Amino acid sequence: MKPARPQAESIPSLLVYPAMTVDRLHTAEVQQDQMRRLHNARASQRAARYDRINRASAL
């Protein structure tokens, strides 16, 4: 029986990635970006709150 893809025999199996790997990496990057934005937003809100509290006590 002839292999369906004879060129695949010469490629080591470690180099052949399933198509879903790219999608998973992209999903991970999107999630990481969302978490970074959320972290930055919370840090900004925390800084604004800190400034308001300290400004009120200085007066």
Helices and strands as residue ranges (DSSP letters): G 6-10, G 13-15, H 20-58
